[in-house]
Amino acid sequence: MNLRNCSLILLLIAGLAPLLTPVAQAGETGTLVVTVQNEPLAGETTDQEVALAGATIRLSTRSDMTSGDFGLRTATTNENGKAVFFHLPPADYWIEAALDGFETRSWKVDVHAGLTRRVSVGLKIPIVECNLGRPWDLRGSLDPGIGPKVTVVRFGDHR
């Protein structure tokens, strides 16, 4: 094979490569903005939702959060409780939000080319049962400056 034939083959391969890769071009992608905030406990009323900074957001096209068609993407929420994913190829994605001291939540969302999708999720403090079989919970107020304050409710005599 001569040099001219090799050059033609390389040009042909280079020209076909973009057609064979699953990564979409910038104009063919969407953006996803995730906002994470506290979710009031059952029976609790509040006028104020507190943004949760430091939550880990994972994004995949697979529900088991393994690397899907476009990989596994991860971000951390900022001080406003927001995480942004740019240049997402159009698809159905699974989102997982996690923060220490809160229940992890996951849900499905669709992303479309040329659009910004905004989703909001509330994370809540888990309800725990004590070894007496009587329900109790870790009630607390969220203080954006310090983090969650927790008060433990105890039953019986604990000396």
Buried (B, 14 or more C-beta within 10 A) or exposed (E): EEEEEEEEEEEEEEEEEEEEEEEBEEEEBBBBBBBBBBBBBEEEEEEEBBBBBEBBBBBBBEEEBEEBEBEEBBBEBEEEBBBBBEEBBBBEBBBBBBBEBBBEBBEEBEBEEEEEBEEEBBBBBEEEEEEEEEEBBBBBEBEEEEBBEEEEEEEEEEE
